[in-house]
Amino acid sequence: MKQGVKLPNDSIVETTVHLVGDMKALDMGLRVSMKVHAPSGIEREVMEGIVEEAKRICPYSRVCML
């Protein structure tokens, strides 16, 4: 990982891809929702930094920290 952080084995990243827009006009886009849960071994501030980097890389993401 770019930040040099190893996520704990009990970490969970759940993603959902949404098709959004006007289907009749064929004006469609994608939105990706992510739920991130790292229950042990990593500080919240460190995880928030990782999530911010994910949002920067993936402009479709909407991340919810658990």
SULVENWO-V679719 format. One record per pair of residues at least 24 apart in sequence whose ideal C-beta (glycine too) atoms are under 10 Angstrom apart, sorted by the first residue. I is the first residue (numbers start at 0). J is the second residue. Records with the same first field share a line. If there is no record, write none. Layout:
I->J + J
This chain:
0->49 + 52
1->49 + 52 + 56
2->45 + 48 + 49 + 52
4->37 + 40 + 41 + 42 + 45 + 46 + 48 + 49
5->40 + 41
6->35 + 37 + 40 + 41 + 45 + 46 + 49
7->37 + 38 + 39 + 40 + 41
8->39 + 40
9->36 + 37 + 38 + 39 + 40
10->35 + 36 + 37 + 38 + 39 + 40 + 41 + 46
11->35 + 36 + 37 + 38 + 65
12->36 + 37 + 50 + 53 + 62
13->63 + 65
14->57 + 60 + 62
15->61
16->59
17->59 + 61
19->59
28->59
29->57 + 58 + 59 + 60
30->58 + 59 + 60 + 61
31->57 + 58 + 59 + 60 + 61 + 62
32->59 + 60 + 61 + 62 + 63
33->57 + 59 + 60 + 61 + 62 + 63 + 64
34->62 + 63 + 64 + 65
35->62 + 63 + 64 + 65
36->63 + 64 + 65
37->64 + 65
38->65
